[in-house]
Amino acid sequence: ALYTPADASCYLGINPQTLGTWLWGRSYPTVTGERFFEPLIKPADPENKLLSFFNMAELHVLACTRYTHNVSIKAVRLAVDTVLERYPSDHPLISRDFFTNGKDIFLHKVEENENLSTRDQLNFKVIMDRFLARVVTDENDLIKKFYPLIKGQPDDQIISITYGISSSQPVVDGFGVPVWLIHDRFTAGETPDSIAEDFSIPTAKIQRAIDYIDQRAAA
Protein backbone atom coordinates (compact mmCIF):
# COMPACT_ATOMS: atom_id res chain seq x y z
CA ALA A 1 0.00 0.00 0.00
CA LEU A 2 1.68 3.17 -1.26
CA TYR A 3 -0.99 5.79 -1.79
CA THR A 4 -3.47 7.81 0.25
CA PRO A 5 -6.92 8.63 -1.18
CA ALA A 6 -5.69 12.22 -1.55
CA ASP A 7 -2.81 10.96 -3.71
CA ALA A 8 -5.22 8.99 -5.88
CA SER A 9 -7.57 11.94 -6.29
CA CYS A 10 -4.71 14.20 -7.30
CA TYR A 11 -2.83 11.81 -9.59
CA LEU A 12 -5.94 10.59 -11.41
CA GLY A 13 -8.16 13.66 -11.39
CA ILE A 14 -11.04 11.94 -9.61
CA ASN A 15 -13.42 13.91 -7.38
CA PRO A 16 -12.59 13.02 -3.73
CA GLN A 17 -16.24 12.30 -2.89
CA THR A 18 -16.63 9.97 -5.87
CA LEU A 19 -13.36 8.27 -5.05
CA GLY A 20 -14.43 7.80 -1.43
CA THR A 21 -17.66 6.12 -2.49
CA TRP A 22 -15.81 3.73 -4.80
CA LEU A 23 -13.35 2.80 -2.06
CA TRP A 24 -15.31 2.87 1.20
CA GLY A 25 -18.96 2.84 0.13
CA ARG A 26 -21.55 5.19 1.58
CA SER A 27 -24.89 5.22 3.31
CA TYR A 28 -27.92 6.71 1.58
CA PRO A 29 -31.56 7.21 2.59
CA THR A 30 -34.47 5.39 0.96
CA VAL A 31 -38.21 5.33 1.63
CA THR A 32 -37.73 2.09 3.57
CA GLY A 33 -34.78 3.33 5.60
CA GLU A 34 -31.07 3.85 5.26
CA ARG A 35 -29.11 1.56 2.94
CA PHE A 36 -25.42 1.11 2.26
CA PHE A 37 -23.64 1.19 -1.09
CA GLU A 38 -20.85 -1.38 -0.97
CA PRO A 39 -17.38 -0.33 -2.21
CA LEU A 40 -16.45 -1.07 -5.82
CA ILE A 41 -12.76 -1.57 -5.07
CA LYS A 42 -11.04 -3.42 -2.23
CA PRO A 43 -8.37 -1.13 -0.75
CA ALA A 44 -5.07 -2.86 -0.05
CA ASP A 45 -4.97 -1.53 3.54
CA PRO A 46 -8.51 -0.60 4.60
CA GLU A 47 -7.56 -0.13 8.25
CA ASN A 48 -5.10 2.66 7.43
CA LYS A 49 -6.97 3.76 4.30
CA LEU A 50 -4.03 3.14 1.99
CA LEU A 51 -4.13 1.99 -1.62
CA SER A 52 -1.90 -0.23 -3.73
CA PHE A 53 -0.65 0.23 -7.28
CA PHE A 54 -3.35 -2.23 -8.43
CA ASN A 55 -5.98 -0.10 -6.65
CA MET A 56 -4.72 2.92 -8.58
CA ALA A 57 -4.99 1.01 -11.86
CA GLU A 58 -8.57 0.00 -10.97
CA LEU A 59 -9.44 3.60 -10.19
CA HIS A 60 -7.94 4.64 -13.52
CA VAL A 61 -10.28 2.21 -15.32
CA LEU A 62 -13.31 3.40 -13.35
CA ALA A 63 -12.42 7.03 -14.07
CA CYS A 64 -13.59 6.54 -17.66
CA THR A 65 -17.17 6.38 -16.36
CA ARG A 66 -16.85 9.98 -15.13
CA TYR A 67 -14.60 11.46 -17.83
CA THR A 68 -17.36 12.99 -19.95
CA HIS A 69 -20.31 10.83 -18.89
CA ASN A 70 -21.40 11.10 -15.28
CA VAL A 71 -22.43 7.45 -15.26
CA SER A 72 -24.51 6.76 -12.17
CA ILE A 73 -22.96 4.91 -9.27
CA LYS A 74 -25.81 2.39 -9.50
CA ALA A 75 -24.99 1.57 -13.13
CA VAL A 76 -21.29 1.19 -12.33
CA ARG A 77 -22.16 -1.09 -9.39
CA LEU A 78 -24.29 -3.34 -11.59
CA ALA A 79 -21.60 -3.45 -14.28
CA VAL A 80 -18.84 -4.36 -11.83
CA ASP A 81 -21.02 -6.99 -10.14
CA THR A 82 -21.83 -8.56 -13.51
CA VAL A 83 -18.15 -8.75 -14.45
CA LEU A 84 -17.27 -10.12 -11.02
CA GLU A 85 -19.95 -12.79 -11.27
CA ARG A 86 -18.58 -13.94 -14.60
CA TYR A 87 -14.90 -13.55 -13.71
CA PRO A 88 -14.29 -13.81 -9.94
CA SER A 89 -11.22 -11.83 -8.92
CA ASP A 90 -9.91 -9.50 -6.22
CA HIS A 91 -9.25 -7.01 -9.00
CA PRO A 92 -11.86 -7.71 -11.69
CA LEU A 93 -11.35 -4.44 -13.59
CA ILE A 94 -7.68 -5.11 -14.30
CA SER A 95 -7.78 -8.87 -14.83
CA ARG A 96 -6.89 -10.57 -18.10
CA ASP A 97 -10.54 -11.64 -18.44
CA PHE A 98 -11.70 -8.03 -18.24
CA PHE A 99 -9.43 -6.89 -21.04
CA THR A 100 -10.56 -9.75 -23.29
CA ASN A 101 -14.30 -10.22 -22.75
CA GLY A 102 -15.19 -8.41 -19.54
CA LYS A 103 -14.98 -4.94 -21.06
CA ASP A 104 -17.87 -5.64 -23.41
CA ILE A 105 -19.97 -6.99 -20.53
CA PHE A 106 -19.17 -3.87 -18.50
CA LEU A 107 -20.09 -1.55 -21.39
CA HIS A 108 -23.34 -3.41 -22.10
CA LYS A 109 -24.43 -3.27 -18.48
CA VAL A 110 -23.70 0.46 -18.15
CA GLU A 111 -25.50 1.25 -21.40
CA GLU A 112 -28.45 -0.93 -20.41
CA ASN A 113 -28.93 0.78 -17.06
CA GLU A 114 -28.08 4.32 -18.15
CA ASN A 115 -30.38 4.21 -21.17
CA LEU A 116 -27.78 6.07 -23.21
CA SER A 117 -28.52 7.20 -26.74
CA THR A 118 -26.71 5.46 -29.59
CA ARG A 119 -24.35 8.42 -29.93
CA ASP A 120 -23.58 8.44 -26.21
CA GLN A 121 -22.99 4.70 -26.24
CA LEU A 122 -20.41 5.08 -28.99
CA ASN A 123 -18.77 7.99 -27.20
CA PHE A 124 -18.59 6.05 -23.96
CA LYS A 125 -17.02 3.08 -25.74
CA VAL A 126 -14.43 5.37 -27.32
CA ILE A 127 -13.64 6.93 -23.94
CA MET A 128 -13.29 3.55 -22.26
CA ASP A 129 -11.05 2.29 -25.06
CA ARG A 130 -8.84 5.36 -24.60
CA PHE A 131 -8.45 4.63 -20.89
CA LEU A 132 -7.71 0.95 -21.45
CA ALA A 133 -5.22 1.73 -24.23
CA ARG A 134 -3.23 3.67 -21.64
CA VAL A 135 -2.65 0.55 -19.53
CA VAL A 136 0.54 -1.49 -20.09
CA THR A 137 0.85 -5.10 -18.91
CA ASP A 138 3.85 -7.35 -18.42
CA GLU A 139 4.49 -10.87 -19.72
CA ASN A 140 2.18 -12.27 -17.00
CA ASP A 141 -0.68 -9.93 -18.00
CA LEU A 142 -0.28 -7.94 -14.81
CA ILE A 143 -0.54 -4.17 -15.08
CA LYS A 144 2.88 -2.58 -14.72
CA LYS A 145 2.23 0.95 -15.98
CA PHE A 146 -0.56 3.34 -16.86
CA TYR A 147 -0.79 6.86 -18.25
CA PRO A 148 -3.34 8.97 -16.32
CA LEU A 149 -5.91 10.57 -18.59
CA ILE A 150 -7.29 13.64 -16.87
CA LYS A 151 -9.96 15.92 -18.26
CA GLY A 152 -8.48 19.19 -19.45
CA GLN A 153 -4.96 17.77 -19.88
CA PRO A 154 -3.32 16.58 -23.11
CA ASP A 155 -4.09 13.08 -24.35
CA ASP A 156 -0.45 12.05 -24.51
CA GLN A 157 1.83 9.48 -22.89
CA ILE A 158 4.36 11.73 -21.21
CA ILE A 159 3.34 11.29 -17.58
CA SER A 160 3.18 7.70 -16.34
CA ILE A 161 2.78 5.77 -13.10
CA THR A 162 4.88 2.60 -13.16
CA TYR A 163 5.12 -0.09 -10.53
CA GLY A 164 8.51 0.07 -8.79
CA ILE A 165 9.74 3.23 -10.54
CA SER A 166 10.33 6.21 -8.21
CA SER A 167 8.14 4.62 -5.52
CA SER A 168 5.36 4.33 -8.12
CA GLN A 169 4.83 8.09 -8.18
CA PRO A 170 4.00 10.00 -11.40
CA VAL A 171 7.14 10.42 -13.52
CA VAL A 172 8.22 11.63 -16.92
CA ASP A 173 7.81 8.41 -18.85
CA GLY A 174 11.03 6.77 -20.00
CA PHE A 175 13.17 8.87 -17.68
CA GLY A 176 11.85 7.94 -14.23
CA VAL A 177 12.14 11.50 -12.90
CA PRO A 178 9.27 12.34 -10.50
CA VAL A 179 7.07 15.19 -11.66
CA TRP A 180 7.11 16.59 -8.11
CA LEU A 181 10.89 16.96 -8.20
CA ILE A 182 10.69 18.84 -11.48
CA HIS A 183 7.94 21.08 -10.18
CA ASP A 184 9.79 21.80 -6.93
CA ARG A 185 12.88 22.92 -8.85
CA PHE A 186 10.72 25.07 -11.11
CA THR A 187 8.98 26.79 -8.18
CA ALA A 188 12.40 27.33 -6.59
CA GLY A 189 13.28 29.52 -9.56
CA GLU A 190 14.92 27.24 -12.11
CA THR A 191 13.85 27.50 -15.74
CA PRO A 192 12.41 24.55 -17.69
CA ASP A 193 15.45 24.70 -19.99
CA SER A 194 17.94 24.35 -17.14
CA ILE A 195 15.97 21.49 -15.57
CA ALA A 196 15.77 19.79 -18.96
CA GLU A 197 19.53 20.09 -19.41
CA ASP A 198 20.23 18.59 -15.96
CA PHE A 199 18.06 15.54 -16.58
CA SER A 200 18.65 15.24 -20.35
CA ILE A 201 14.90 15.43 -20.89
CA PRO A 202 13.31 17.48 -23.72
CA THR A 203 12.10 20.84 -22.47
CA ALA A 204 8.58 20.15 -23.74
CA LYS A 205 8.33 17.13 -21.43
CA ILE A 206 9.66 19.15 -18.49
CA GLN A 207 6.95 21.74 -19.18
CA ARG A 208 4.33 18.99 -19.37
CA ALA A 209 5.37 17.77 -15.90
CA ILE A 210 5.14 21.31 -14.52
CA ASP A 211 1.70 21.80 -16.07
CA TYR A 212 0.52 18.44 -14.70
CA ILE A 213 1.25 19.59 -11.15
CA ASP A 214 -0.05 23.13 -11.65
CA GLN A 215 -3.33 21.93 -13.14
CA ARG A 216 -3.84 19.32 -10.41
CA ALA A 217 -3.15 21.91 -7.70
CA ALA A 218 -5.73 24.24 -9.25
CA ALA A 219 -8.41 21.53 -9.56
C-alpha positions as CSV (number, residue, x, y, z in Angstrom):
1,A,0.0,0.0,0.0
2,L,1.7,3.2,-1.3
3,Y,-1.0,5.8,-1.8
4,T,-3.5,7.8,0.2
5,P,-6.9,8.6,-1.2
6,A,-5.7,12.2,-1.6
7,D,-2.8,11.0,-3.7
8,A,-5.2,9.0,-5.9
9,S,-7.6,11.9,-6.3
10,C,-4.7,14.2,-7.3
11,Y,-2.8,11.8,-9.6
12,L,-5.9,10.6,-11.4
13,G,-8.2,13.7,-11.4
14,I,-11.0,11.9,-9.6
15,N,-13.4,13.9,-7.4
16,P,-12.6,13.0,-3.7
17,Q,-16.2,12.3,-2.9
18,T,-16.6,10.0,-5.9
19,L,-13.4,8.3,-5.1
20,G,-14.4,7.8,-1.4
21,T,-17.7,6.1,-2.5
22,W,-15.8,3.7,-4.8
23,L,-13.3,2.8,-2.1
24,W,-15.3,2.9,1.2
25,G,-19.0,2.8,0.1
26,R,-21.6,5.2,1.6
27,S,-24.9,5.2,3.3
28,Y,-27.9,6.7,1.6
29,P,-31.6,7.2,2.6
30,T,-34.5,5.4,1.0
31,V,-38.2,5.3,1.6
32,T,-37.7,2.1,3.6
33,G,-34.8,3.3,5.6
34,E,-31.1,3.9,5.3
35,R,-29.1,1.6,2.9
36,F,-25.4,1.1,2.3
37,F,-23.6,1.2,-1.1
38,E,-20.9,-1.4,-1.0
39,P,-17.4,-0.3,-2.2
40,L,-16.5,-1.1,-5.8
41,I,-12.8,-1.6,-5.1
42,K,-11.0,-3.4,-2.2
43,P,-8.4,-1.1,-0.8
44,A,-5.1,-2.9,0.0
45,D,-5.0,-1.5,3.5
46,P,-8.5,-0.6,4.6
47,E,-7.6,-0.1,8.2
48,N,-5.1,2.7,7.4
49,K,-7.0,3.8,4.3
50,L,-4.0,3.1,2.0
51,L,-4.1,2.0,-1.6
52,S,-1.9,-0.2,-3.7
53,F,-0.7,0.2,-7.3
54,F,-3.3,-2.2,-8.4
55,N,-6.0,-0.1,-6.6
56,M,-4.7,2.9,-8.6
57,A,-5.0,1.0,-11.9
58,E,-8.6,0.0,-11.0
59,L,-9.4,3.6,-10.2
60,H,-7.9,4.6,-13.5
61,V,-10.3,2.2,-15.3
62,L,-13.3,3.4,-13.4
63,A,-12.4,7.0,-14.1
64,C,-13.6,6.5,-17.7
65,T,-17.2,6.4,-16.4
66,R,-16.9,10.0,-15.1
67,Y,-14.6,11.5,-17.8
68,T,-17.4,13.0,-20.0
69,H,-20.3,10.8,-18.9
70,N,-21.4,11.1,-15.3
71,V,-22.4,7.5,-15.3
72,S,-24.5,6.8,-12.2
73,I,-23.0,4.9,-9.3
74,K,-25.8,2.4,-9.5
75,A,-25.0,1.6,-13.1
76,V,-21.3,1.2,-12.3
77,R,-22.2,-1.1,-9.4
78,L,-24.3,-3.3,-11.6
79,A,-21.6,-3.4,-14.3
80,V,-18.8,-4.4,-11.8
81,D,-21.0,-7.0,-10.1
82,T,-21.8,-8.6,-13.5
83,V,-18.1,-8.7,-14.5
84,L,-17.3,-10.1,-11.0
85,E,-20.0,-12.8,-11.3
86,R,-18.6,-13.9,-14.6
87,Y,-14.9,-13.5,-13.7
88,P,-14.3,-13.8,-9.9
89,S,-11.2,-11.8,-8.9
90,D,-9.9,-9.5,-6.2
91,H,-9.3,-7.0,-9.0
92,P,-11.9,-7.7,-11.7
93,L,-11.4,-4.4,-13.6
94,I,-7.7,-5.1,-14.3
95,S,-7.8,-8.9,-14.8
96,R,-6.9,-10.6,-18.1
97,D,-10.5,-11.6,-18.4
98,F,-11.7,-8.0,-18.2
99,F,-9.4,-6.9,-21.0
100,T,-10.6,-9.7,-23.3
101,N,-14.3,-10.2,-22.8
102,G,-15.2,-8.4,-19.5
103,K,-15.0,-4.9,-21.1
104,D,-17.9,-5.6,-23.4
105,I,-20.0,-7.0,-20.5
106,F,-19.2,-3.9,-18.5
107,L,-20.1,-1.6,-21.4
108,H,-23.3,-3.4,-22.1
109,K,-24.4,-3.3,-18.5
110,V,-23.7,0.5,-18.2
111,E,-25.5,1.3,-21.4
112,E,-28.5,-0.9,-20.4
113,N,-28.9,0.8,-17.1
114,E,-28.1,4.3,-18.1
115,N,-30.4,4.2,-21.2
116,L,-27.8,6.1,-23.2
117,S,-28.5,7.2,-26.7
118,T,-26.7,5.5,-29.6
119,R,-24.4,8.4,-29.9
120,D,-23.6,8.4,-26.2
121,Q,-23.0,4.7,-26.2
122,L,-20.4,5.1,-29.0
123,N,-18.8,8.0,-27.2
124,F,-18.6,6.1,-24.0
125,K,-17.0,3.1,-25.7
126,V,-14.4,5.4,-27.3
127,I,-13.6,6.9,-23.9
128,M,-13.3,3.6,-22.3
129,D,-11.1,2.3,-25.1
130,R,-8.8,5.4,-24.6
131,F,-8.4,4.6,-20.9
132,L,-7.7,0.9,-21.5
133,A,-5.2,1.7,-24.2
134,R,-3.2,3.7,-21.6
135,V,-2.6,0.6,-19.5
136,V,0.5,-1.5,-20.1
137,T,0.9,-5.1,-18.9
138,D,3.9,-7.4,-18.4
139,E,4.5,-10.9,-19.7
140,N,2.2,-12.3,-17.0
141,D,-0.7,-9.9,-18.0
142,L,-0.3,-7.9,-14.8
143,I,-0.5,-4.2,-15.1
144,K,2.9,-2.6,-14.7
145,K,2.2,1.0,-16.0
146,F,-0.6,3.3,-16.9
147,Y,-0.8,6.9,-18.2
148,P,-3.3,9.0,-16.3
149,L,-5.9,10.6,-18.6
150,I,-7.3,13.6,-16.9
151,K,-10.0,15.9,-18.3
152,G,-8.5,19.2,-19.4
153,Q,-5.0,17.8,-19.9
154,P,-3.3,16.6,-23.1
155,D,-4.1,13.1,-24.3
156,D,-0.4,12.1,-24.5
157,Q,1.8,9.5,-22.9
158,I,4.4,11.7,-21.2
159,I,3.3,11.3,-17.6
160,S,3.2,7.7,-16.3
161,I,2.8,5.8,-13.1
162,T,4.9,2.6,-13.2
163,Y,5.1,-0.1,-10.5
164,G,8.5,0.1,-8.8
165,I,9.7,3.2,-10.5
166,S,10.3,6.2,-8.2
167,S,8.1,4.6,-5.5
168,S,5.4,4.3,-8.1
169,Q,4.8,8.1,-8.2
170,P,4.0,10.0,-11.4
171,V,7.1,10.4,-13.5
172,V,8.2,11.6,-16.9
173,D,7.8,8.4,-18.8
174,G,11.0,6.8,-20.0
175,F,13.2,8.9,-17.7
176,G,11.9,7.9,-14.2
177,V,12.1,11.5,-12.9
178,P,9.3,12.3,-10.5
179,V,7.1,15.2,-11.7
180,W,7.1,16.6,-8.1
181,L,10.9,17.0,-8.2
182,I,10.7,18.8,-11.5
183,H,7.9,21.1,-10.2
184,D,9.8,21.8,-6.9
185,R,12.9,22.9,-8.8
186,F,10.7,25.1,-11.1
187,T,9.0,26.8,-8.2
188,A,12.4,27.3,-6.6
189,G,13.3,29.5,-9.6
190,E,14.9,27.2,-12.1
191,T,13.9,27.5,-15.7
192,P,12.4,24.6,-17.7
193,D,15.4,24.7,-20.0
194,S,17.9,24.3,-17.1
195,I,16.0,21.5,-15.6
196,A,15.8,19.8,-19.0
197,E,19.5,20.1,-19.4
198,D,20.2,18.6,-16.0
199,F,18.1,15.5,-16.6
200,S,18.6,15.2,-20.4
201,I,14.9,15.4,-20.9
202,P,13.3,17.5,-23.7
203,T,12.1,20.8,-22.5
204,A,8.6,20.2,-23.7
205,K,8.3,17.1,-21.4
206,I,9.7,19.1,-18.5
207,Q,7.0,21.7,-19.2
208,R,4.3,19.0,-19.4
209,A,5.4,17.8,-15.9
210,I,5.1,21.3,-14.5
211,D,1.7,21.8,-16.1
212,Y,0.5,18.4,-14.7
213,I,1.2,19.6,-11.1
214,D,-0.1,23.1,-11.7
215,Q,-3.3,21.9,-13.1
216,R,-3.8,19.3,-10.4
217,A,-3.2,21.9,-7.7
218,A,-5.7,24.2,-9.3
219,A,-8.4,21.5,-9.6
